[in-house]
């Protein structure tokens, strides 16, 4: 039995352009675009020496303290003998700044 060889088809199975009557050329439906919410950040930096970064305590202490205030580590920038920790947190509106407790009484 001779070997079967595949041949390249002369025409593709699917047409490049949809036929006008097959419904594929209908206008696209209106799908709402949903993007990520726009978030504004505030940034802060902390500077540590290389020795502090690798000692196992200083970096952890700085990150825990910053995390308690809502900061997260965004990037570590090489500054030669020092490392700059770029911290970020979402900007808070004046209404959002007071999250717990009661509002102080207003004077009329």
C-alpha positions in Angstrom: 0.0 0.0 0.0 1.5 3.3 -1.0 1.9 6.0 1.8 -0.8 8.6 2.0 0.5 12.1 1.7 -1.4 15.1 2.9 -1.9 17.8 0.3 -2.4 21.5 1.1 -6.0 22.4 0.3 -6.4 24.9 -2.5 -9.2 26.8 -0.6 -9.4 27.3 3.2 -12.2 25.6 5.1 -13.5 28.9 6.4 -14.0 31.9 4.2 -12.0 35.1 5.1 -15.0 37.3 4.6 -18.4 36.3 5.8 -21.1 35.9 3.2 -23.6 38.7 3.2 -26.6 36.5 4.0 -25.2 34.3 6.7 -25.9 36.7 9.6 -22.2 37.1 10.4 -22.1 40.6 9.0 -24.8 41.8 11.4 -23.7 44.8 13.5 -22.0 44.0 16.7 -24.2 43.9 19.7 -23.7 46.6 22.3 -21.7 45.0 25.1 -20.8 47.4 27.9 -17.1 47.8 28.4 -16.2 47.1 32.0 -12.8 48.3 33.0 -10.9 48.3 36.3 -11.9 51.2 38.5 -9.6 54.2 38.3 -7.6 54.2 41.5 -5.3 57.0 42.5 -2.3 56.1 44.7 -0.2 58.0 47.1 3.4 57.0 47.4 6.0 57.1 50.1 9.6 55.9 50.3 11.7 54.2 53.0 15.5 53.9 52.7 17.3 50.9 54.1 20.9 49.8 53.8 21.7 46.5 52.1 22.6 45.1 55.5 19.2 46.0 56.9 17.5 44.4 54.0 19.3 41.1 54.4 19.4 40.9 58.3 16.0 39.3 58.4 14.5 41.8 60.9 14.6 45.4 59.7 12.8 44.9 56.4 10.1 42.8 58.1 9.6 45.5 60.8 9.4 48.3 58.3 6.9 46.4 56.1 4.7 45.4 59.1 4.6 49.0 60.4 3.8 50.3 56.9 1.2 47.6 56.3 -0.6 48.6 59.5 -1.1 52.1 58.0 -2.4 50.6 54.7 0.9 50.8 52.7 2.0 48.0 50.4 5.4 47.4 48.9 5.3 48.5 45.2 8.9 48.2 44.3 12.5 48.1 45.6 14.8 50.5 43.8 18.6 49.9 43.8 20.3 52.9 45.2 23.9 51.6 45.3 24.7 50.9 48.9 21.1 51.5 49.9 17.7 50.2 48.8 14.7 52.5 48.4 11.4 50.8 49.2 8.6 52.4 47.2 5.4 52.1 49.1 1.9 52.9 47.9 -1.7 52.9 49.2 -5.0 54.1 47.7 -5.7 57.8 48.2 -8.3 58.3 50.8 -11.0 60.9 50.4 -11.8 63.2 53.3 -15.0 61.2 54.0 -13.1 57.9 53.9 -10.4 59.0 56.4 -12.6 58.4 59.4 -13.6 54.7 59.1 -14.6 53.8 62.6 -16.1 55.5 65.6 -18.6 58.3 65.9 -18.3 61.6 64.1 -17.6 64.6 66.5 -20.6 66.7 67.3 -21.1 69.7 65.0 -21.7 73.1 66.5 -24.6 75.1 65.1 
